[in-house]
Amino acid sequence: MSTGVTLEFEKPIAELERRIEDLRKAAGDGQLSVDEEVSTLESKLAEMRAEVYRNLTPIQRVQVARSSKRPFTEDYIRLIFTDFIELHGDRAFRDDAAIIGGWARLDGETVMIIGHQRGRDTKENLKRNFGMPHPEGYRKALRLMKLAEKFHVPVLTFVDTPGAWAGLGAEERGQSEAIARNLLEMSQLMVPIIATIIGEGGSGGALALAVADRVLMLENAIYSVITVEGCAAILWKADGKNQELRDRAASALRITAPDLLPLKVIDEIIPEPPGGAHANHEAAAASVQEVLMRHLEELRKYRPEKLVRRRRQKFLRIGQWSE
């Protein structure tokens, strides 16, 4: 697990982890036997992680989803897939490092992987533009989707972005058109599509990779039409420092996985290991792999025409209500 800022509610967990590490160092230096004490503390640590993460508030889930410690698309590619070959560029302007994609194998089956990629430090975040794609990123994604369709290969997307980049250059090169084009083309792509929200799924920048037959979501990920800060600013004129209004916005937006499953915005919640996906990348990846393989097996049963018809019906059903 990478280093990073410890969240406020995780500080007791971090302190206990330090105590365990200090004991192990002392044992190594002085040949002391601390196995029993370490075992007791590790049991306490597991209980504490489970208790803290069982009772997260919506704003705390926002903080977890944005954590630089969480596994990113590249981590899932490394831990789940084999034979990954990255493909670059939109064949029109440039390669956008905020979206990565290419061929890979999932349990021996060829798939096309496309996902947002964030950075863990300043240098990598600048390279990846903090996971916020330009139009050429979405056009690269669409090029790879059409390539997968040509060879009858499933498309697996990983969503993790605050939103599409809203800079002047991005708008000049047609950001809104690029996103809209992806929505249209994904709605009629003739191969199975599975989207997995692994961190922050922000607005149209996320949806441009999430018009899928199955939309999966990690337990502590978020999926929203706007950031909690943006919502608070618009509705209550709040500045970024007003914690109370940020908390209120996070609850009102209903952006967590448990909120979205009953609304049929997502199809399944993927459980995270105790302490969140960032506590154990390998365990989180194993959970994602199991769910991906199960849904792929189900989607293989449908002919392309029926797949597209069911996908469209799925999205048309979202938002239905009765009095």
C-alpha positions, 0 to 999 in steps of 0.5 A: 500500500502506498503512503499518503495522507491519513484521514481523520477517522483513520488516525486510531487505525494508523496509530495501532498500525504504528504500535505493531510496527514498532513492536516488530522492529524492537523484536528484530533489534533485541531478539525479543519475543513479542508474538503474543502481544502482536497477535493481540494487537492485530486482532484489535486492529482488524476489529477496529477497521471493521467497526470504523468502516461499517459506520462511514458517513457519506462524506467519509466515503467521499474522502475514502473514494478520493484517497491516493492510497486506493488501487487505481486502474493500473493496479487492477490491470497488474493484479487481475489481468495478464498480457496487457498491451497498452494502446495510445492516442486518438488518431486526431490530436494526442495521447491523453494520459488521464485515460489508459487502455489496451488489450489484456487477458482475463482468465485466458479470455481476451478483453479490452480494458479502458480506465481513468488513471490518477496519480499518487504524487505531484509529478504523476498527477500533473502527467495524468491531469489528476485523472481528468481527461481531455476530449482526446482521452474520450476519443481514445477510449471510443477508438478502443471500444470500436476496435474491441467491437471489430474483433468481438471482444468484451469491454471492461472500463474502470471509472475513477475521475473527479470529472472531465477537464473543463479547461479552455483547450478542452472546450475548444476541442469539443469536450461536450461532443466527445462525451456525448459521442461516447454515450451514444456509441456505448449505447449501441456497441455490439459487445458486452460492456462492464463498467466498474466504479473504483473510486470517484465517479464524477459527472459526465466525465465518469458516465462517458465510460459507464454506459454499460450492460452492468455497472458495478461499484466498489463498496466505498466508491462514490458516483455523482452528478456533481462534487459535494463542494460544487453542490454546496456552493450552488445550493447554499453558496458555501465556500470549500471550508464549510464542513457542515454544508459539505456533509449535508450535500454528501448526504443529499446527493445520495452518491454512495453505493448503498444509496445507488443500488436500490435506485438501479443506477448500479447493478452490484456492490463489490465488497472491499476488505476491512479498512477499505480497498487501500488497506489491501490492494490484492484482496480488493482486486480479487473481489473485483476479478470474481465479480467481473468473471461472473458477469462476463459469463452471464453476458456471453449468453446474449446475442449482440442485438439482444445485448444492445436492446437490454442495455438501452432498456436498463438505462430507460428504467432508471428514474421510473417511479410510481405514486 
